[in-house]
Amino acid sequence: MGQETDLQGISVLLADDEEINTEIATAILEGHGMRVTVASNGDEAVARYKDGVFDLVLMDVVMPVKNGYQATIEIREFESQEGRKHTPIMALTAFCGPEERENCFKNGMDGYMPKPIDWFALINEVTLVLTGKKRINKKPGRFKGIDYDKFLYEMCNKNEELAVRLIGKFISARGPELIEAADEAVSLRDIQKLRAVCHSIIGVSNSMCAFSMAEEASELRRLAINGELDELPKIIGRLKETHQQMLTWWESFPKANTE
Protein backbone atom coordinates (compact mmCIF):
# COMPACT_ATOMS: atom_id res chain seq x y z
CA MET A 1 0.00 0.00 0.00
CA GLY A 2 1.31 3.48 -0.88
CA GLN A 3 2.00 6.26 1.57
CA GLU A 4 0.64 9.82 1.48
CA THR A 5 3.70 11.96 0.75
CA ASP A 6 4.71 15.20 -0.95
CA LEU A 7 5.38 13.04 -4.02
CA GLN A 8 1.79 11.78 -4.36
CA GLY A 9 0.77 11.72 -8.03
CA ILE A 10 4.23 12.60 -9.38
CA SER A 11 4.75 11.00 -12.81
CA VAL A 12 8.14 9.28 -13.24
CA LEU A 13 9.74 7.75 -16.32
CA LEU A 14 12.11 5.00 -15.15
CA ALA A 15 14.65 3.75 -17.70
CA ASP A 16 16.67 0.66 -16.68
CA ASP A 17 17.43 -2.56 -18.55
CA GLU A 18 17.68 -4.79 -15.45
CA GLU A 19 14.26 -6.30 -14.65
CA ILE A 20 14.85 -6.88 -10.94
CA ASN A 21 16.22 -3.37 -10.43
CA THR A 22 13.16 -2.01 -12.22
CA GLU A 23 10.77 -3.98 -10.02
CA ILE A 24 12.48 -2.74 -6.87
CA ALA A 25 12.52 0.85 -8.07
CA THR A 26 8.88 0.73 -9.15
CA ALA A 27 7.79 -0.66 -5.77
CA ILE A 28 9.73 2.01 -3.88
CA LEU A 29 8.51 4.89 -6.05
CA GLU A 30 4.90 3.72 -6.07
CA GLY A 31 5.13 3.18 -2.32
CA HIS A 32 5.71 6.93 -2.03
CA GLY A 33 2.70 7.74 -4.17
CA MET A 34 4.38 8.21 -7.54
CA ARG A 35 3.14 6.92 -10.89
CA VAL A 36 5.82 4.99 -12.81
CA THR A 37 6.28 4.33 -16.52
CA VAL A 38 9.08 1.89 -17.38
CA ALA A 39 11.47 1.78 -20.33
CA SER A 40 14.01 -1.03 -20.78
CA ASN A 41 16.49 0.80 -23.01
CA GLY A 42 17.37 4.30 -24.14
CA ASP A 43 15.34 4.11 -27.35
CA GLU A 44 12.21 3.15 -25.39
CA ALA A 45 12.90 5.94 -22.90
CA VAL A 46 12.88 8.57 -25.67
CA ALA A 47 9.69 7.12 -27.19
CA ARG A 48 7.91 6.99 -23.81
CA TYR A 49 8.97 10.56 -23.07
CA LYS A 50 7.64 11.85 -26.40
CA ASP A 51 4.31 10.10 -25.85
CA GLY A 52 3.76 11.22 -22.25
CA VAL A 53 4.17 14.02 -19.75
CA PHE A 54 6.56 13.39 -16.86
CA ASP A 55 7.64 15.29 -13.78
CA LEU A 56 10.91 13.37 -13.50
CA VAL A 57 13.09 10.93 -15.47
CA LEU A 58 15.32 8.39 -13.72
CA MET A 59 17.82 7.33 -16.37
CA ASP A 60 20.23 4.41 -16.14
CA VAL A 61 23.44 5.35 -17.91
CA VAL A 62 24.44 1.91 -19.28
CA MET A 63 21.61 0.44 -21.37
CA PRO A 64 21.33 -1.47 -24.67
CA VAL A 65 20.21 0.04 -28.00
CA LYS A 66 20.83 3.59 -26.79
CA ASN A 67 22.61 4.54 -23.57
CA GLY A 68 21.35 7.03 -20.99
CA TYR A 69 23.50 9.88 -22.28
CA GLN A 70 22.25 9.47 -25.84
CA ALA A 71 18.65 9.22 -24.66
CA THR A 72 19.00 12.36 -22.55
CA ILE A 73 20.46 14.35 -25.45
CA GLU A 74 17.51 13.31 -27.65
CA ILE A 75 15.03 14.24 -24.92
CA ARG A 76 16.62 17.69 -24.54
CA GLU A 77 16.50 18.20 -28.31
CA PHE A 78 12.83 17.19 -28.36
CA GLU A 79 12.02 19.59 -25.50
CA SER A 80 13.67 22.41 -27.41
CA GLN A 81 11.92 21.64 -30.70
CA GLU A 82 8.49 21.21 -29.11
CA GLY A 83 8.78 24.06 -26.61
CA ARG A 84 8.32 21.70 -23.68
CA LYS A 85 9.41 22.66 -20.20
CA HIS A 86 12.69 21.28 -18.89
CA THR A 87 12.05 17.96 -17.11
CA PRO A 88 14.56 16.96 -14.40
CA ILE A 89 16.57 13.89 -15.44
CA MET A 90 18.51 12.04 -12.75
CA ALA A 91 21.28 9.63 -13.74
CA LEU A 92 21.45 6.18 -12.15
CA THR A 93 24.88 4.61 -12.65
CA ALA A 94 27.21 2.03 -11.16
CA PHE A 95 30.20 4.10 -12.27
CA CYS A 96 31.22 6.63 -9.63
CA GLY A 97 33.64 9.50 -9.51
CA PRO A 98 34.07 13.12 -10.63
CA GLU A 99 34.42 12.22 -14.32
CA GLU A 100 31.10 10.35 -14.37
CA ARG A 101 29.36 13.16 -12.53
CA GLU A 102 30.75 15.67 -15.03
CA ASN A 103 29.55 13.51 -17.94
CA CYS A 104 26.04 13.42 -16.49
CA PHE A 105 25.74 17.19 -16.33
CA LYS A 106 27.55 17.71 -19.66
CA ASN A 107 24.96 15.51 -21.38
CA GLY A 108 21.97 17.39 -20.02
CA MET A 109 21.19 15.56 -16.77
CA ASP A 110 20.23 17.40 -13.59
CA GLY A 111 21.16 14.93 -10.88
CA TYR A 112 23.34 11.93 -10.12
CA MET A 113 22.70 8.87 -7.97
CA PRO A 114 25.33 6.10 -7.78
CA LYS A 115 24.36 2.43 -7.77
CA PRO A 116 23.56 0.46 -5.72
CA ILE A 117 20.79 2.94 -5.13
CA ASP A 118 20.35 4.22 -1.59
CA TRP A 119 16.59 4.58 -1.85
CA PHE A 120 16.32 6.77 1.24
CA ALA A 121 18.83 9.17 -0.32
CA LEU A 122 17.08 9.01 -3.69
CA ILE A 123 13.65 9.80 -2.25
CA ASN A 124 15.23 12.69 -0.33
CA GLU A 125 16.84 14.00 -3.51
CA VAL A 126 13.69 13.60 -5.60
CA THR A 127 11.62 15.37 -2.95
CA LEU A 128 14.14 18.21 -2.81
CA VAL A 129 14.25 18.58 -6.61
CA LEU A 130 10.48 18.48 -7.10
CA THR A 131 9.12 20.18 -3.99
CA GLY A 132 12.01 22.10 -2.49
CA LYS A 133 11.58 20.18 0.76
CA LYS A 134 13.99 17.74 2.38
CA ARG A 135 12.74 14.50 3.90
CA ILE A 136 14.36 13.00 6.97
CA ASN A 137 14.42 9.22 7.02
CA LYS A 138 15.87 6.86 9.56
CA LYS A 139 17.25 3.72 8.01
CA PRO A 140 18.70 0.44 9.33
CA GLY A 141 22.44 -0.10 9.42
CA ARG A 142 24.29 -1.83 6.61
CA PHE A 143 25.20 -5.52 6.67
CA LYS A 144 27.64 -7.70 4.78
CA GLY A 145 26.64 -10.60 2.57
CA ILE A 146 23.05 -11.21 1.50
CA ASP A 147 20.69 -9.81 4.10
CA TYR A 148 16.92 -10.29 4.04
CA ASP A 149 16.16 -7.61 6.63
CA LYS A 150 18.14 -4.95 4.79
CA PHE A 151 16.55 -5.92 1.49
CA LEU A 152 13.06 -5.93 2.99
CA TYR A 153 13.32 -2.59 4.79
CA GLU A 154 15.59 -0.56 2.52
CA MET A 155 14.87 -1.91 -0.95
CA CYS A 156 11.27 -3.14 -0.70
CA ASN A 157 9.77 -0.58 1.67
CA LYS A 158 8.72 -3.40 4.09
CA ASN A 159 6.73 -5.19 1.37
CA GLU A 160 7.33 -8.86 2.29
CA GLU A 161 5.51 -10.26 -0.73
CA LEU A 162 7.72 -8.25 -3.06
CA ALA A 163 10.91 -9.13 -1.16
CA VAL A 164 10.19 -12.86 -1.25
CA ARG A 165 9.26 -12.82 -4.93
CA LEU A 166 12.33 -10.87 -6.02
CA ILE A 167 14.82 -12.85 -3.94
CA GLY A 168 13.33 -16.06 -5.32
CA LYS A 169 13.64 -14.73 -8.87
CA PHE A 170 17.21 -13.59 -8.30
CA ILE A 171 18.42 -16.84 -6.75
CA SER A 172 16.56 -19.25 -9.03
CA ALA A 173 16.79 -17.44 -12.38
CA ARG A 174 18.66 -14.17 -12.82
CA GLY A 175 21.69 -15.07 -10.67
CA PRO A 176 22.40 -18.41 -12.41
CA GLU A 177 21.79 -16.80 -15.81
CA LEU A 178 24.41 -14.11 -15.17
CA ILE A 179 26.95 -16.57 -13.72
CA GLU A 180 26.52 -18.84 -16.75
CA ALA A 181 27.08 -15.85 -19.06
CA ALA A 182 30.22 -14.90 -17.13
CA ASP A 183 31.48 -18.50 -17.26
CA GLU A 184 30.93 -18.61 -21.03
CA ALA A 185 32.74 -15.29 -21.50
CA VAL A 186 35.70 -16.58 -19.48
CA SER A 187 35.81 -19.80 -21.50
CA LEU A 188 35.84 -17.80 -24.75
CA ARG A 189 38.18 -15.18 -23.26
CA ASP A 190 35.70 -12.57 -24.45
CA ILE A 191 36.79 -9.69 -22.20
CA GLN A 192 34.31 -7.17 -23.57
CA LYS A 193 31.37 -9.46 -22.90
CA LEU A 194 32.77 -10.41 -19.48
CA ARG A 195 33.03 -6.78 -18.42
CA ALA A 196 29.42 -6.17 -19.49
CA VAL A 197 28.21 -9.25 -17.59
CA CYS A 198 30.18 -8.24 -14.50
CA HIS A 199 28.55 -4.82 -14.64
CA SER A 200 25.13 -6.50 -14.58
CA ILE A 201 26.09 -8.87 -11.76
CA ILE A 202 27.43 -6.02 -9.61
CA GLY A 203 24.37 -3.87 -10.16
CA VAL A 204 21.69 -6.47 -9.52
CA SER A 205 23.59 -8.18 -6.67
CA ASN A 206 23.98 -4.93 -4.78
CA SER A 207 20.31 -4.14 -5.36
CA MET A 208 19.46 -7.55 -3.89
CA CYS A 209 21.83 -7.02 -0.93
CA ALA A 210 23.92 -9.96 -2.17
CA PHE A 211 27.15 -8.15 -1.44
CA SER A 212 29.46 -11.18 -1.59
CA MET A 213 28.44 -11.88 -5.17
CA ALA A 214 28.90 -8.21 -6.08
CA GLU A 215 32.40 -8.19 -4.57
CA GLU A 216 33.42 -11.31 -6.49
CA ALA A 217 32.08 -9.88 -9.76
CA SER A 218 34.07 -6.71 -9.08
CA GLU A 219 37.21 -8.81 -8.63
CA LEU A 220 36.41 -10.73 -11.83
CA ARG A 221 36.09 -7.46 -13.75
CA ARG A 222 39.33 -6.11 -12.23
CA LEU A 223 41.27 -9.21 -13.27
CA ALA A 224 39.81 -9.07 -16.77
CA ILE A 225 40.74 -5.41 -17.17
CA ASN A 226 44.27 -6.11 -15.93
CA GLY A 227 44.69 -9.05 -18.31
CA GLU A 228 45.10 -11.63 -15.51
CA LEU A 229 43.12 -14.18 -17.50
CA ASP A 230 44.48 -17.31 -15.82
CA GLU A 231 42.87 -16.19 -12.53
CA LEU A 232 39.38 -15.82 -14.00
CA PRO A 233 38.21 -19.48 -13.66
CA LYS A 234 38.99 -19.39 -9.94
CA ILE A 235 36.68 -16.40 -9.43
CA ILE A 236 33.96 -18.06 -11.50
CA GLY A 237 34.23 -21.02 -9.15
CA ARG A 238 33.81 -18.70 -6.16
CA LEU A 239 30.76 -17.09 -7.77
CA LYS A 240 29.16 -20.51 -8.27
CA GLU A 241 29.97 -21.48 -4.68
CA THR A 242 28.49 -18.23 -3.36
CA HIS A 243 25.33 -18.78 -5.37
CA GLN A 244 25.01 -22.34 -4.04
CA GLN A 245 25.32 -21.03 -0.48
CA MET A 246 22.64 -18.45 -1.20
CA LEU A 247 20.39 -21.15 -2.67
CA THR A 248 20.86 -23.38 0.38
CA TRP A 249 20.13 -20.43 2.68
CA TRP A 250 17.01 -19.45 0.76
CA GLU A 251 15.62 -23.01 0.60
CA SER A 252 15.76 -23.20 4.39
CA PHE A 253 14.45 -19.65 4.91
CA PRO A 254 10.85 -19.64 6.23
CA LYS A 255 9.75 -16.85 3.87
CA ALA A 256 10.94 -18.72 0.78
CA ASN A 257 7.79 -20.81 0.68
CA THR A 258 5.35 -17.99 1.46
CA GLU A 259 2.57 -17.76 -1.12
Helices and strands as residue ranges (DSSP letters): E 11-15, H 19-31, E 35-39, H 42-51, E 56-60, H 68-82, E 89-93, H 98-106, E 111-114, H 119-131, H 148-150, I 151-155, H 160-169, I 170-174, H 175-188, H 191-207, H 211-226, G 229-231, H 232-251, G 254-257
